[in-house]
Structure formats: structure tokens, C-alpha cells
Amino acid sequence: MGEPITATWYDGRSARGRPVQATVEDGTLWLCDDEGQRHGLALGRVQWPERTRHGQRVAQLQDGGALAFADVAAFDAWWRAQGLRESWVVRAQQHWRATLAALAGLLLVGAAGYVWGVPWVAAGVVAATPATVEAAIGDTALEQLRAGLFQPTRTPPEVQARWRSQLEAALQQAYPEGPAPWQLHFAGGGRLGANAVALPGGHIVITDELLALLQGADDAVLGVLAHEHGHVRRRHGLHAVVRFGIVSAAASVALGDFSAIVAGVPALLAHLGYSRDAEREADADAAHVLRAAGRDPAAMVLLFERLAARSRSEGTDRGGLPIAFASHPADEERMRFFREAARSRR
Ligand SMILES: [Zn+2]
């Protein structure tokens, strides 16, 4: 049995990476997590990273997952010690052909971009992006925001649990086929104040200040969360990332190396915004979820009024996070939409 190495496992379903110990034994890659659970994958179903590549090593797993090794030197030594070199040569040749095919594909994508425009190409790139890549971008974005903008939350765990179960129940009613996977986080807003944001990979963050602002208006809180879940469900965050850097993103995704995108996340966060169409879609999802849960969509109008009153008294700086809720305040059209959604409620 070989030596274990520490890695982060993205299983392709959950947005969160899990720390694991990886070992190779009898033609199988074994991943052992903190709780001692073992997950085995035949070696033939693992695509090892190129050793010449910079940044962290990421192995692609054919079950849709990925395995990231932060310590490059340790990985290279471990990988050689497993005697995986033989198959490497064979794979390298196959990989070279795949790379050529990917480059040809990129030229086509580039040409299509000129002909049909970036949105159509972005949609294609988003559709082709594995959940693991989106998860890596989202995890990095959340870490960045925790380190640079958000403060530790003062919302008690039992209140957090109540909101998670309320959102879960409402989403189940709205989407009986199953809502898109999400995780709800709470944070002190810092410079962002009363706010909420959805990140790629299903992370939704709501600030203590927004909960305080909406004290007693539970329908409005649920509406904000449903709006953010709308961004998650429609992968708006990833759309924004891809449209921001269409060529480099397409190249990285096609070549299976997303370390370049992940490295660019801090800079991206200051510039990413959702389009008006994206906001309209997320608002429509919020109204749908509120109606399905028997709540009042008109509660969103109250939310917009309170946010507007607050930003008048505080000034309009929202800390430079354009994808956050309070960065795209309501206009008459959005307010009218929720008033009408309330009237058509059955
Ligand atoms: Zn939004």
C-alpha cells in the first residue's frame, strides 16, 4: 500500500471541497475523508494533471469530480512513487491530441463569438463548465469575501437553522423536481451593510444588517433568499464570470485548467455585475417561490422601500460588490412587478 497524500476532493455534486487522504492500492485510487469514509475509483478513470503546469495540481475524475493537490512538490514526489509513470506517457499522447482538439474548438468558439456575439458563446461555455470548476470559483470567492469584506456573524445558530429550513421548505414547494443545490451563510455586512449575495457554486450570503432591517418581515427575507437562489439556479454568477473574461475562461475550461480563473477571482468580484435580464429572472423566481410557499410577493416592495430609505440616510456606497443585492436597487419596474405578482396570487 502506498503513502497517503493530502488533497481536496470536489465530488462533482456538492459545491464544497472536502479534505481527504489519497492512496493508490491495487489499481484503485482511495480517498479517505475526516470521518474515515472511503471512496474508491479505478485508476483508469483518473486523469492525472500535467507535471509541467503551474499552480496547484488538479486531477480530473471521470465520475465528474476533481482532486486538487495544493502542495505541488509533494504531489510530484507522491505521484512518481506510485509508479504511475508508464500510463502517463500513453496519456500524455492522448492528452496532446485532446489539447489540439480543444484548441480547434476554441478557434471555432472565437469565430462564433464574432458572428453571434458573446452572450451566445457565454451560454455555451457555461453549459460546458463542470460543477467542480464552478465550485472552485465559488469557494474562492466566499473565502475572499470572508477575509476582506464580511465580519463574523452575530446571528444565533438557531435563527440560522430556522432560515435554512424555511428556505428549504419554500424551495421544495416551488421546485418539486428539486431545487438547485445551495448553501446559506450568515455574515456581518461590514462596508456592505444590509445586503445579500449569491456566488457561483450555490453559496448564498445574507448579512446580519439585512435581517435586522427586515425584522418582522419574514416574507421579505424569504423573498431575498429566493431571489439569490434564482441567481444560483440559473448559474448567473458563472455567466458573469465567463462573460467578463470570455476568451481566457473558455481556454481554461476547454483545457481543464481552471487555476487561472480561480486566481483571478478577487479582481473579478470588484467588477462583476448581473444584467437587468438576470435581475428580472431572479425577481420572477422570488415571486414564484413566495407564491408557492403561500407568502406575499408584495413583501418585496417593502424590502426595496426600506433599502432605499437606508441608502438615502447612509449614502450609496455599498463597498464595491456589484453582484450584491443592494447594489442594484429597485426601480419602478421591479416594484410594479412584485405588486402585480401579489395581485395575481391564488
Ligand atoms: Zn440579484
Residues whose N, C-alpha, C, O or C-beta is under 5 A from the ligand:
A	BS01	ZN	E279 A282
